[in-house]
């Protein structure tokens, strides 16, 4: 079951759940509250995953995200924790420059990751992109492509 609220004063809510009466450990729940007004956007989310072991509780994932549009750039920060894993944090920015948008992000996790990239607007719904990223202790990875939104 999924519920998506209408937006009131910039606030919206999503909630989802499944029920398995035979084994309560297999229930899935999800909740997300978002606020967006002007240049500020905030999101808080929690997800309880089903257990892979019968009779035990699943992991709970939590996430908090914040973005602010400065006009010349949009900055963002995300902090989360997946179950019993260590917390992870990401900071990033996008800088629009006409048809080109420059991107950069840093993720503090088990393997720290730094990524940069650029998007090029080919039309209102189509963009070309090129991204480069490197995680601690591994080789750099890249991706290049075109994305169209229907």
PyMOL commands that set and color helices and strands:
alter all, ss='L'
color gray80, all
select helices_A, chain A and resi 24-26
alter helices_A, ss='H'
color red, helices_A
select strands_A, chain A and resi 2-4+11-18+28-37+40-48+60-69+74-82+88-97+100-108+113-121+126-135+141-148
alter strands_A, ss='S'
color yellow, strands_A
deselect
rebuild
show_as cartoon
